Amino acid sequence: MDKYLTVVEVAEILKLTVSTVYKLIDHDNLDQTNSAKKLKPINPTTYRGEGGYRFSPEEIERIKPYYVKEKLTPAEASKKIGRSTTYIYKLLKKGLPYERAVYRGKETYLISPGDLEPYVNEKTNFGKYDTIFDKKTGVYLFQLYTLNNQIGRIISIKRVNHKRIESVLQVEGKQIPLEEALSKGWVPVTTIGERKIVTSYGYASFVFPIPMDMSSMIYETINILFELAGPLNLRVSVRGSSIYVDVKKCIYQ
């Protein structure tokens, strides 16, 4: 049963306490009240002799959206950028990307932190978070750099505050702060410009394995999407061994 997850492991994944996980368990697989939000163990009647409840990875993936949220509600977004909630709702009406979802029993809008960057209050400092583009420097995720016959790519961009980012260049398995790389003579091979936010609903989604080779066509394909759609119409994240890309509707010319 090694492939199954324990209560403690589930608590870590769902970012809940162990006692809360126990409360979510449908002990007899018979609870019809909010059954979609109940955890269904694979051993509801034999768990005592098997060292505790066990859950399949598929069951945890099924229930995860109810309890794990990577995006921000309008109230959380307003705190993130130092503006009012009313201001956030005005941005939503003007085309700020969002998803409608039910979170903890209430329907709400969910907003990606990276989509808020153009609207950050300059006087606000906040915790670091991952982003895919910096307007001031033109740095974007997986951007290609070169020095002599070597190539490298930006593998991480973290927003520190409105004026500062921390970017990391990967070269032959080594990670170098971009500021240090620039001082050594590394220069960008590709650049992109901004494009207006596409207000049409929906994204096309892609999942790529993380390439080992910095010259991989996967990186080149993502680069084309950056050039074509613009960073405001892209969502790019690295999770596990995969790169997830969501892109708004655009026309390739």
Secondary structure as UniProt FT lines:
FT   TURN            2..3
FT   HELIX           7..14
FT   HELIX           18..24
FT   TURN            27..28
FT   TURN            33..34
FT   HELIX           35..37
FT   TURN            44..46
FT   HELIX           47..50
FT   HELIX           57..67
FT   HELIX           74..81
FT   HELIX           85..94
FT   STRAND          99..103
FT   TURN            104..105
FT   STRAND          106..111
FT   HELIX           113..119
FT   TURN            122..123
FT   STRAND          125..130
FT   TURN            135..137
FT   TURN            141..142
FT   STRAND          144..147
FT   TURN            148..149
FT   STRAND          150..161
FT   TURN            162..163
FT   STRAND          164..171
FT   TURN            172..173
FT   STRAND          174..177
FT   HELIX           178..183
FT   TURN            184..185
FT   STRAND          187..188
FT   STRAND          204..209
FT   TURN            214..215
FT   HELIX           217..229
FT   HELIX           231..233
FT   STRAND          234..239
FT   TURN            240..241
FT   STRAND          242..247
//
